[in-house]
Amino acid sequence: MTAPRRKLSEPARLPLGERRFQAIYDSVNDGIFIQDPETGAILDVNRRLCEWFGCSAEELLKLDLGLWPYTQETAREWARKAAAGAPQTFEWLCSTPGGSLLWLEVNMRIAPIGGQDRLVVTAGNITQRKRSEMETTARLKRAEAQNAVSLSLAGVGPDYEAALRLIAHHLAVQVGDLCTLNLVGEDGLLHPSEVAQPYVGGDALLPDYRHLPPLLLGTAGAGQVAQSGVALRLESRPLEEIEALVRPELHAYLAYFKIHSLLIVPMRTEGRSIGTIALAMGGASRPYSVEDQAVIQNLADRAALTITNARLYAQNLDQGKELKRANQELERRVEERTAELEQANAKLQQMAMEDGLTRLSNRRHFDAVLQKEIRRALRKGDNLALIMADVDFFKRFNDLYGHLEGDGCLQAIGAVMQDVFRRVEELPARYGGEEFAVILPGADAQSAMQAAEKLRRAVEARQIPHGASDAGPYVTLSLGFVSAPVTPATTPEWFISEADGGLYRSKAGGRNRTSPGI
């Protein structure tokens, strides 16, 4: 994962050597690969991993598996911590040679093999679970998109361009990821109208869309859809196939955000197309489904009707009155649907900020709050404290009691954290896997230490049995903390790194303890 791969020379491939071990190694449900802890080179893979990727071991060792959504620096840090005796667990999205996406739950630890220390990496295939989670989220987001676009279309007068901007924005945010709108002009060409995307830094990769040259009807992609009136949907395709259907000015964005799926629907009214709506999906997002296509097509046709009516309104007062009646009827329908969608909207908002297992703040919300508190502390000249905590020997806990009990353990720790940190300004969060974090605005080092110790003692007092822990008979935490004044040069990464350093010292010192980061 972190360096060029090489195959173990025979007979060093699995130096443990015994046929019965080889049979187990190749037949377990988990995928396994072995890395050199010094170079990061992948030395060997088992049969299960080859089956998932649809290739031989020799072919797999030559593949660039990628690290999405992580960086090479993150991978090197995993390897360093694992080599130091701290097993690392994370979720990893990779692409198979066939172009399909594969989600793996990965654990990395150090182990002696053939007289040498190796990184043994085991992986469970969680693709189906991830797809189910993504589809649940997608249903809620489709409902939110329908509501938002309907509201954008309601009450549109001659200025339908404002509605188009809102439509592009809502579809980019709720359905994702890159949304472009094109309208057929009086010259019979397809003119760029609006573009929107949801990512920080993504706008810099996009051109001034309205000033791009128009497309001929029939041009591959949007021109083809506008001419035929038939939608186009590509699922989990190589980037070059997507690029062939998208104007070159957008290719930099497609490559940067690893776009893998494309959906283009015509905006139809009165038996003709007046434009197109195109969506491009990237990264870990699931590809566009048939349900997505049906919803977007419905919205596109409604948008087409609104645009047509708005144009007619500007030309003729009588037709404008008819448009007003149509919009009033649309508004009435939106109001009826709003009551049905309120519950879904509330749930969606909660999901965006909350970890589904522990009910603590999720990593995304944690990152946003930490950035906000750093800015606040800088303005006021306050201290800011951060606690990082990790469940001791959690992999052993899962191995002994099973993942269902492991989830129950994490839920119990989440409940303890909610009980310990009740102040409005305090933010307990699940940082990832079995790692947790707490943001303590204004806390000095002594207060942060006391808060961390209070959490550690509370978890130990919960007396969750852990028969595989070297730290005691019950589940315990190792913690690190940092408290410091904020300067203009202070970054979230600095706080996380320092607190994580204290956490590492707690683990190295025997676990079930709290250590300062600086």
Summary of the structure (lengths in Angstrom):
residues: 518
radius of gyration: 27.0
end to end distance: 31.3
largest distance: 88.3
contacts: 1717
relative contact order: 0.07
helix: 47%
strand: 23%
